[in-house]
Each structure stands twice: as C-alpha cells, then as structure tokens.
C-alpha cells in the first residue's frame, strides 16, 4: 500500500471537530488533511437528538456517514423533552427511519451505553433506562450499536444480554452487532465483548497505559476497529503508545500528525494544537500494528478496513 494511502477508516469524528478554539470553521481544511493522510470516509458521531441531526447534516453535505443516538451523559434529555421520553425516542426513531439510504445515511445506533464516571450528568438508573430503550432501535432498523462504556462493564453486559445481544451481537433479535468504542477496559472485559460478538474500537485513549496495551494484545484481528474520537483522545507523548510510534517514518508522521498551532495563533489550513483530528487514525493503526505478532501494518489496516465496511454496511467504499 502506498505511503499515506491507509484505508484506516471510516474514522469516528465528533460534530464539534468543525471548530477551533477561536470559533473559526475549518471543517473543510480538516477534511483536506484527512484525505491527504489516506482517510477515505468518516462516521460523524451523534450524542443526542440535536447532535444526531447535526451529524446527519454534515454527513450529507460532505458525503460521509453518521450515527444516531443519545450518549449516557445526556440521558436526562429523554425526561426533559416537552412531550416526555416516549416523544424523544420517537424523534430518534424518525431521524433514523428518514435517513437509512444514500449518501450521508445513518449507519449505527449511538453513541449509547453507560458512563459511571460521570453520574453527575445522569444517574445510573436514568442511564440504564434509556440505554435499554435505544436498543429497540437497533433491533427495529437492523443496525449495529456504537457503544460507550466507562466503569460500567457489568451493567452494560447484563443489559445487552437481557435484551438479546448476548450472542452474535444481537443478530438473533434483528440487530447487527456493534463496536465498543474507545475501549479502555481489561483483557477480561475485552474477551467478553468479543465472545458476545462485538468489535472493539481503539483510539488514543485506548493506548495510554501498559495495562491498556496488554489488553489490546488480546483483541482478535477480525474484531478490531480503529477510530480517533476527534477532537478528543489524541495520541500524546505521555502515553505508553509513544514507544510504538518511534519508528513511524517521517513521511507518514507529517501526514498523520501535521504541525499544529496554538488556538490563539490559529492559521487556516493548519491543525489546532491539542485538538485530535481524523488524520491521526494512521498513527493509531501504526501503534496497534506494533503490538500484533507476525502481522504487518498493511495487513492490520486492510483487515480493520474490511471489518468496518462489513459492520456498518459500507459496501460502496469497497
């Protein structure tokens, strides 16, 4: 594979990546940098009803893809809807149903799940209630899940199993598996997700510690997925992944991690320092490949690309 032509995507990118700290819209410039780094497409992540609507708008405008769902830390939005939680779920339902085909379509349910690190935003009970309700959308529309889990593995797995997702990612109940994104759990948790039929998504946050790297080594290649979670989850010099990037060729480093400027000195066409971008997915792929025994960088990238196409139904990218 030619240098810089890593089909290491689609990458998951937040709708907020469109703006720098100085509020200059540089989404187009970000897309240009990503394409130069070999990113062929992206999945824009929705984290609420309004964000999912925005994600679909961006996806349609730029020929990308989107997820539709409610993040666990936004779960209280169900109860705050003027017409009640049923109306909020129905609005998500309509948004998915109206955007299932063509460019810019919805390709997953989420970001949904549980987050017990930030229960000040939504209590565990509220999170569990509305995570469970969103699982009905995956069954109805035969879409994969884009899952979030923080310090909540046991409850997440229990709910998934109770709702029919414990075997082959829920295909028995009409769903289509999914990915546990930004995985930072233990090797045992990783194995349980894979046994249930889910993929495991790796980004910069997944590569922070030696314990993270040890867990990552247990992921089966056919259930591995890469992401950036832009503008968060950068690969940084303080992470355990630093040593895995030491032999990254300078030609690729310039594409995956182009020189950035501080927000107060923003220059259009250059990344903002401290803001992760989809171009960095090549760096994630390089770091992970260094942990895989007897598998080349090119082989890892090709397999993860295949996994992504198959899970999200992106046949047109083949």
C-alpha positions in Angstrom: 0.0 0.0 0.0 1.4 3.4 -0.9 2.6 5.6 1.9 -0.2 7.8 3.2 -2.9 5.8 1.5 -4.0 4.0 4.6 -7.6 2.9 4.3 -7.8 3.1 8.1 -11.3 4.4 8.3 -14.0 5.4 8.4 -13.0 7.3 11.5 -15.5 8.4 14.1 -15.4 12.2 14.3 -17.5 14.4 16.7 -19.6 17.2 15.2 -17.6 19.6 17.4 -14.4 19.0 15.4 -15.6 21.6 13.0 -14.5 24.4 15.1 -11.2 25.5 16.7 -11.0 27.3 20.0 -11.2 30.6 18.2 -14.5 29.5 16.6 -13.2 29.5 13.0 -14.9 26.9 11.0 -12.1 24.8 9.4 -14.1 21.6 8.7 -13.1 21.7 5.1 -9.4 22.1 5.9 -9.7 19.2 8.4 -11.2 17.1 5.6 -8.3 18.0 3.3 -5.7 17.0 5.8 -7.5 13.7 6.5 -7.7 12.8 2.8 -4.0 13.6 2.4 -3.4 11.1 5.2 -5.4 8.4 3.4 -8.7 8.6 5.2 -11.4 7.6 2.7 -14.5 8.4 4.7 -15.8 9.1 8.3 -18.6 8.4 10.6 -19.8 11.5 12.4 -21.0 10.6 15.9 -24.3 11.8 17.3 -24.6 12.1 21.0 -28.1 13.5 21.4 -31.2 14.2 19.3 -29.8 17.6 18.2 -26.3 16.4 17.7 -27.5 13.4 15.7 -29.5 15.8 13.4 -26.3 17.9 13.0 -24.2 14.8 12.4 -26.6 13.8 9.5 -26.5 17.3 8.1 -22.7 17.2 8.0 -22.6 13.7 6.6 -25.0 14.6 3.8 -23.1 17.7 2.9 -19.7 16.0 2.8 -20.6 12.5 1.6 -19.9 10.9 5.0 -21.9 8.7 7.4 -23.5 9.3 10.8 -24.7 7.6 14.0 -28.0 8.5 15.7 -28.5 8.1 19.4 -28.2 9.6 22.9 -24.9 9.4 24.9 -25.4 8.2 28.5 -24.3 11.5 30.0 -27.2 13.2 28.0 -29.8 10.6 29.1 -31.8 13.2 31.1 -32.8 14.7 27.7 -35.4 12.0 27.5 -37.1 13.2 30.6 -36.7 16.9 29.7 -38.4 16.6 26.3 -41.5 18.7 26.4 -43.7 15.8 25.4 -41.9 13.2 27.5 -39.3 10.4 27.0 -41.5 8.5 24.5 -41.5 11.5 22.2 -37.7 11.8 22.4 -37.3 8.2 21.5 -39.8 8.6 18.7 -37.9 11.6 17.4 -34.7 9.4 17.3 -36.7 6.7 15.6 -38.0 9.1 12.9 -34.5 10.5 12.3 -33.1 7.0 11.7 -36.0 5.9 9.5 -35.8 9.0 7.3 -32.0 8.6 6.8 -31.4 5.0 6.0 -30.4 5.2 2.4 -27.9 7.1 0.1 -25.1 9.4 1.0 -25.0 10.8 4.5 -27.1 8.0 5.9 -27.3 6.7 9.5 -25.2 3.6 9.9 -25.4 2.9 13.6 -27.4 3.4 16.8 -25.5 5.5 19.3 -23.4 6.8 20.9 -25.3 4.9 23.6 -24.3 2.9 26.7 -23.4 3.6 30.3 -20.9 6.0 32.0 -20.5 5.6 35.7 -17.5 8.0 35.8 -19.8 11.0 35.2 -23.0 10.2 37.0 -23.4 13.9 38.0 -24.8 14.3 34.4 -27.2 11.4 34.7 -27.8 8.9 37.4 -27.1 5.2 36.7 -30.8 4.4 36.8 -31.6 7.0 34.2 -28.7 5.8 32.0 -29.8 2.2 32.2 -33.4 3.0 31.4 -32.7 4.9 28.2 -29.8 2.8 27.1 -32.2 -0.2 27.2 -34.8 1.7 25.2 -32.4 2.7 22.5 -31.5 -1.0 22.0 -35.0 -1.3 20.5 -33.9 0.9 17.6 -31.0 -1.4 16.7 -33.5 -4.3 16.5 -36.0 -2.4 14.5 -33.6 -1.0 11.9 -31.1 -3.9 11.9 -28.2 -1.5 12.6 -25.1 -2.0 14.7 -24.5 -0.3 18.0 -21.9 2.3 18.7 -21.4 1.6 22.4 -19.9 3.7 25.2 -18.8 2.1 28.5 -17.0 3.7 31.4 -16.7 1.9 34.7 -20.0 0.1 33.9 -19.0 -3.1 32.2 -21.1 -5.5 34.3 -24.3 -3.5 34.0 -23.7 -2.8 30.3 -23.2 -6.5 29.6 -26.1 -7.5 31.7 -28.5 -5.2 29.8 -27.2 -6.3 26.5 -27.7 -10.0 27.4 -31.2 -9.4 28.8 -32.1 -7.6 25.6 -30.9 -10.4 23.4 -27.5 -9.1 22.4 -25.5 -11.7 24.3 -25.0 -14.0 21.3 -23.5 -12.9 18.0 -24.1 -9.2 18.8 -27.9 -9.4 18.8 -28.3 -10.8 15.3 -30.8 -13.3 16.7 -33.1 -10.3 17.6 -32.6 -8.4 14.4 -29.6 -6.3 15.3 -26.2 -6.3 13.7 -23.6 -6.4 16.4 -21.6 -3.2 17.1 -18.5 -1.8 18.4 -17.5 -0.9 22.0 -15.7 2.4 21.1 -12.7 4.0 22.8 -12.1 0.8 24.7 -10.0 1.2 27.9 -11.0 -1.8 29.9 -9.3 -5.0 31.0 -8.3 -8.0 28.9 -11.1 -10.0 30.5 -13.7 -7.3 29.6 -12.3 -7.3 26.0 -12.7 -11.0 25.8 -16.3 -10.9 27.0 -17.3 -8.3 24.4 -15.7 -10.4 21.6 -17.4 -13.6 22.9 -20.7 -11.7 22.7 -20.0 -10.9 19.1 -18.9 -7.2 19.4 -16.0 -5.4 17.8 -13.5 -3.4 20.0 -12.7 0.2 19.0 -9.2 1.5 19.6 -8.1 5.2 19.7 -5.5 7.3 21.6 -7.3 6.8 24.9 -7.1 3.1 24.4 -3.2 3.3 24.3 -2.4 5.4 27.4 -1.0 2.7 29.8 0.9 -0.5 29.6 -2.2 -2.2 31.0 -4.1 -0.8 28.1 -1.6 -2.2 25.7 -1.7 -5.6 27.4 -5.5 -5.8 26.9 -5.2 -4.6 23.3 -2.9 -7.6 22.5 -5.8 -9.9 23.2 -8.1 -8.5 20.5 -8.7 -10.8 17.6 -7.9 -9.1 14.3 -11.3 -9.9 12.9 -13.0 -8.0 15.7 -10.6 -5.0 15.8 -11.6 -1.5 14.8 -9.8 1.9 14.7 -11.1 5.3 15.4 -10.0 8.8 16.5 -13.0 10.1 18.5 -11.9 13.5 17.3 -11.4 16.1 18.7 -10.7 14.0 21.8 -8.4 11.0 22.6 -5.2 12.2 21.0 -2.0 10.1 20.9 0.3 12.1 23.2 4.0 11.9 24.3 2.9 11.0 27.8 1.1 7.8 26.7 2.5 4.3 26.6 1.9 4.4 22.9 4.8 6.8 22.4 7.3 4.0 22.1 5.2 2.3 19.5 5.4 5.4 17.2 9.2 5.8 17.4 9.8 4.1 14.1 6.9 5.8 12.3 8.5 7.1 9.1 8.8 10.9 8.9 6.8 10.9 5.7 3.8 9.3 7.4 4.3 11.3 10.6 3.9 14.5 8.6 0.6 13.2 7.2 -0.9 11.7 10.4 0.3 14.4 12.8 0.8 17.6 10.8 2.4 20.5 12.6 -0.2 22.4 14.7 -0.5 25.9 16.0 -2.0 27.2 19.3 -5.6 28.3 19.1 -4.7 31.9 19.8 -2.4 31.9 16.8 -4.8 30.0 14.6 -3.9 29.8 10.9 -6.4 28.4 8.5 -5.1 25.2 6.9 -3.1 24.1 10.0 -4.4 21.9 12.8 -5.1 23.4 16.3 -2.7 22.2 18.9 -4.4 19.8 21.4 -7.3 19.0 19.1 -7.3 15.5 17.7 -8.1 15.1 14.0 -9.1 12.1 11.8 -5.8 12.1 10.1 -4.3 10.6 13.2 -6.0 7.3 12.6 -3.0 6.2 10.7 -0.9 6.7 13.8 -3.4 4.6 15.8 -3.1 1.9 13.2 0.7 2.0 13.3 0.8 1.8 17.1 -1.6 -1.2 17.2 0.3 -3.0 14.4 3.4 -2.9 16.6 1.6 -5.0 19.2 0.4 -7.6 16.7 2.7 -10.6 16.3 3.6 -11.6 12.8 1.1 -9.2 11.2 2.3 -6.2 9.2 1.0 -2.7 9.3 -0.6 -3.1 5.9 -2.3 -6.4 6.9 -3.7 -4.8 10.0 -5.0 -1.8 8.1 -6.6 -3.9 5.4 -8.3 -6.2 7.9 -9.7 -3.4 10.0 -10.9 -1.6 6.8 -12.8 -4.9 5.9 -14.2 -5.1 9.5 -15.5 -1.5 9.2 -17.1 -2.0 5.8 -18.8 -5.2 6.9 -20.1 -4.0 10.3 -21.5 -0.6 9.1 -22.7 -1.9 5.7 -20.5 0.5 3.6 -20.3 -1.7 0.5 -20.0 1.3 -1.8 -16.5 2.0 -0.3 -15.0 -1.3 -1.4 
